[in-house]
Amino acid sequence: MKRSSVALTAAGCLLAATGCTPGTTHVTLTVDQAAALADQQVHVKVTGAPAGKPLEVGAEAVDRDGRKWHGQVTFTADDHGTVVLDTAKPSAGSYHDTDGMGLFWSMNPPDGSPDAQSYLPPVEDGQAVEHLDLFVDRDGKRLASTTITRRWVAPGVTARPLTRAKDKLTGLYVAPKPDGAKHPAVLLLGGSEGGLPPPSSTYLLASHGYPVLDLAYFHAPGVPQDLREIPLEYFAAAAQWLSRQPEVDPAHIVALGTSFGSEPALLVADHFPRLVHGAVLLAPGASVTGSFPHSGGAAWTYQGKPLPVNDPIPVDGVSGPVLAVAGGSDLTWDSKQSAELIMLRLDEAHSAFPHEAVIVDAAGHGVGGAPYLPHGTKINHPIVGPYDLGGSRPANEAALRRGWTKTLALLASLQR
């Protein structure tokens, strides 16, 4: 994506729409990208401010439901009248530590609490697009402002729904812009919410050049409504379908699973190493769990037989890299211990492939997906209702950044 610089100053005509009076100040707000993919960092800088004086820098965006989310922090300009958000620490506001993207994830909805509320960007022409307004205020006056456009879909990315009746799978296939090459691909598996995983990660991965099959395995049309006795062969069939797509490198298919979805991701990587060549496990479990939401049965089967609940998930057959990301304050299950156990088992199996656990101790269960979006530490689970994921917003954001960066690096390492 072409990089550009956008600067608006209250001293010039570019800010006529903000109501500023020309000549009253020389504050300039600069961003290095006027438009970017939603997972790309934007660098923000304020210049021309009164040296040593406080000012407020804020962000606002309207979500899909028409609610305006808002974040704002106070900085003190340095001796040159400059605030660089990448290096400046706020003295007060919606986030507290040095973080150039803090305004993006720390926004709150109108009622002030992001818990159990989902921020979904508006849709334009069928695609998620966020118009985020950045501004600089002092003493109640707007000194400068600009708007950044953040997109979840790069040009040329295409999507195709799959149905059980036609394709023998329920899912969504998202392909990157055609370039004549074959690329590592992702089999994406959501968690206990069922249905299709949130499409934001799917489209962003495809925007980075990686084909993605977003697969539903329960609580969706064409698949069981409960998570009970789901055949591993269903996931293998999905990987096989993915391998036949023209832009996919069939030798480098990675299963990416979040929460409950980490189990079939690791199981299919172990049981079908010729089809799936590694796994990314977000908030993982290390043992086979039972059925959901009604307990008392097996969640998974293999060759027609239920996989025993509480058995360790084997890893000795895995034929590719494994990344696990977990929070030490996870209230759903002990994903930190699970991530460490998976790495230990890979060590004991003398795995020849890279494997790494990324642990953020203060993070909770919400460590899956792309960074730079406002999330709470609680959700309104579509099956069980209000649910506390644990952790803190800053720690969860740190885990999202590290996990997303590592995931993209893992996929890039497979590109031939």
Protein Blocks (a to p, Z undefined) as FASTA:
>chain_A
ZZddddddfkbmklmmnopaehiaccdcddfbfbdcfkbccddddehiaehiacdddddd
ddfkopacdddddddddfkopacfklpccfbdjbfbdcfklmmmmpccfkopaghiacdd
ddeehiacddddddddeehiafbdcdddddfbdghiacddddfklnopacdddddddehi
acddddddddfngpjddfklmmmmmmnopacddddfehiehiafbdchiafklmmmmmmm
mmmpmkbcfklccdddehjlmmmmmmmmmmmmmlpgcdddehiafbdcdddfbghiafbd
cehiacdehiacdfklpgcdcdddddfkbckbcfklmmmmmmmmmmmnopabdcdddddf
kbcfklgccehiacdfbdcdfklopadebjjfklmmmmmmmmmmmmmmmmmmmpZZ
